[in-house]
Amino acid sequence: MADVLVLGGGMVGVATALALQDAGRDVVLVDRRQVGEETSYGNAGAIQTEAVEPYPLPLALSTLLKIAFKRSNDVSYHLNALPSYLRPLWHYFRASLPARHRAISRTYAGLVRRATTDHAPLIAAAGADNLIRRTGIRFVYRSQLALDAAAAEARRLSSDYGVEVVLQSAAALAVDEPHLKPGLAGAVHWPETWSCADPGGLTQAYARLFVSRGGSIVKGDAATLHEAENGWSVTASDGPVSAPEAVIALGPWSAELLKRFGYDIPLLRKRGYHRHFTGGGSLNAPMLLAESATVLSSMQKGLRVLTGAELASLDAPPTPVQLRRSTIAAASVINLGTPVETEAWFGSRPCMPDMLPLAGKAPRHKGLWFHFGHGHQGFTLGPTTARLLVEEMYTGKAPVPDLSPARLRYL
Ligand SMILES: Cc1cc2nc3c(=O)[nH]c(=O)nc-3n(C[C@H](O)[C@H](O)[C@H](O)COP(=O)(O)OP(=O)(O)OC[C@H]3O[C@@H](n4cnc5c(N)ncnc54)[C@H](O)[C@@H]3O)c2cc1C
């Protein structure tokens, strides 16, 4: 029998498996697909040490009205999904009030600032350096007014959290990114951020490292999880696998599974879309076109165009309106070439209303651990929160910062 079952083979689950292994535990990783094929595949691949303040719910009436009338490309929604979002949105609203958001940001900054340090040994041991660029990320603006406002905000973040920032004129931007079309005002460049040319590939490289160190990966459905005589058991393709402890790392699917165990977790799933384009220009670093809520990142498959958030049920059919707008915005700054896929990819950011991931003990079940809810930065934070979780599992001390589910009194 293994020591621990890790359910879910995205960046968070794989990093958890590696951290447990590092602590001397015998681990079985369970996924219903190949590892790294879901959200950890479809993201922008940025290891975002600049993302010190998590996205709050917009509170300005003008922004909320734009969202309500679907005039914003940052956020959209499916009307029929809204009733299920009311509770998470209410908690998200409370956590987004300025004083609370400042306190949350201090915690969040402490996590993201160590992300590249926590990824570095895994990248090296997995032999995955060829996937990594250490060229930062750029927030790019067309209007001088928007660039000036962003520059002021960037100076604040830099001074509050010690993040390195470089403000770039249009000319400096054109030197660093020669494939961009003219007409941009300039950029805010965050040089410390890293990025990955194949996020699913990096997750899979970490999984191969886990296997090479003696771990095993099995195909199985986490929905079969049940309490067994000596802990926890799931049915895998080759029969049952059991262990005294189990970690739920199912990303956006975590809350569904935990309903069965009596936990009503207000997970906010913010869907995003992407599509690749080839034969056009490429970028040396990922880029946020801030005025159109569009992210561009050069990947092995081509230039990936990604969108902001859509509030939709997990299994609702795709409505890639934001992607259509983002594609138009992307084509105005770079020659896109032709689309690689006929259909857009979509997946959901698993966000907790207080914007902090969950990493800790299940409040009412022995040997059960939660590790999900990394929102917009799960690819960044997987290895960092995995280390904190494993520290708590084997020292018994709640780590600093406190990411434990017990902080959510409404659970
Ligand atoms: C458009 C977009 C852009 C993003 N950009 C970035 C970025 O640049 N940087 C960043 O840090 N983050 C980014 N994110 C967020 C990031 O992708 C997620 O936070 C992260 O991938 C979550 O990882 P995870 O391991 O928790 O979930 P996942 O990667 O989704 O893994 C969950 C796993 O659970 C498995 N699973 C689900 N149900 C079952 C079941 N019943 N049985 C067995 N297995 C099951 C799935 O197959 C999957 O492998 C972005 C997200 C989106 C959508």
The ligand as a Gaussian input file, in Angstrom:
#p B3LYP/6-31G(d) Opt

LIG

0 1
 C       -6.691000      30.878000     -20.127000
 C       -5.851000      30.595000     -18.894000
 C       -4.592000      31.182000     -18.761000
 C       -3.831000      30.922000     -17.616000
 N       -2.553000      31.431000     -17.540000
 C       -1.777000      31.131000     -16.456000
 C       -0.428000      31.565000     -16.389000
 O        0.113000      32.160000     -17.316000
 N        0.286000      31.288000     -15.271000
 C       -0.259000      30.601000     -14.229000
 O        0.406000      30.415000     -13.217000
 N       -1.524000      30.119000     -14.290000
 C       -2.293000      30.373000     -15.371000
 N       -3.574000      29.910000     -15.438000
 C       -4.123000      29.168000     -14.293000
 C       -3.578000      27.757000     -14.254000
 O       -3.640000      27.166000     -15.532000
 C       -4.357000      26.913000     -13.239000
 O       -4.437000      27.581000     -12.006000
 C       -3.651000      25.583000     -13.015000
 O       -3.386000      24.936000     -14.240000
 C       -4.477000      24.686000     -12.123000
 O       -3.759000      23.481000     -12.010000
 P       -4.412000      22.246000     -11.328000
 O       -3.383000      21.181000     -11.268000
 O       -5.053000      22.679000     -10.057000
 O       -5.631000      21.846000     -12.299000
 P       -5.583000      21.001000     -13.703000
 O       -4.375000      21.309000     -14.473000
 O       -6.904000      21.206000     -14.358000
 O       -5.478000      19.535000     -13.196000
 C       -6.579000      18.834000     -12.642000
 C       -6.432000      17.369000     -13.050000
 O       -7.481000      16.631000     -12.417000
 C       -7.893000      15.624000     -13.328000
 N       -9.246000      15.205000     -12.995000
 C      -10.373000      15.936000     -12.978000
 N      -11.408000      15.190000     -12.587000
 C      -10.932000      13.943000     -12.356000
 C      -11.514000      12.729000     -11.899000
 N      -12.824000      12.623000     -11.634000
 N      -10.711000      11.657000     -11.749000
 C       -9.378000      11.732000     -11.997000
 N       -8.781000      12.845000     -12.440000
 C       -9.546000      13.942000     -12.609000
 C       -7.809000      16.294000     -14.688000
 O       -7.721000      15.319000     -15.732000
 C       -6.560000      17.151000     -14.538000
 O       -5.400000      16.494000     -15.028000
 C       -4.360000      30.128000     -16.579000
 C       -5.611000      29.517000     -16.733000
 C       -6.356000      29.742000     -17.885000
 C       -7.680000      29.053000     -18.033000

